Amino acid sequence: MIARLYQTVFFRDRLFFFALAAAFLFHIALWAIVVRIWMFLKEGGETYIALHSRVFYGVDFIGEPYLIFGIPIVGLATIVVNCMLARKAFGVSRFLMGALSGMSAITQIFLIMVAFLVFQLNLY
């Protein structure tokens, strides 16, 4: 099935293929980072962690450590939705297809930064 899917013109486009490959590589790195953060927090015996903080008010959302797995789930949903939209835009505009698939990779980079910031928030 994957070989048949790759034979379509949509996946033969180099711009889309490399952007999607980069998005998946960043997503795998995101999962590795989040799992390591979760293991670190569980080793410390944390029952609740800070998940969101504001500069003026401080921590305003706390939860159990497993809630940090929502970060890579949002990243996977972003990849899937952008891939479906890029496939619809393939016949209309190659630029739009490239922008959507490129934004998937950029979103994964931002989510990696979010994971690091949540980790840093819980160090103190």
Secondary structure as UniProt FT lines:
FT   HELIX           2..6
FT   HELIX           9..12
FT   HELIX           14..43
FT   TURN            44..45
FT   STRAND          49..54
FT   TURN            55..57
FT   STRAND          58..63
FT   HELIX           65..69
FT   HELIX           70..89
FT   TURN            90..92
FT   HELIX           94..121
FT   TURN            122..123
//
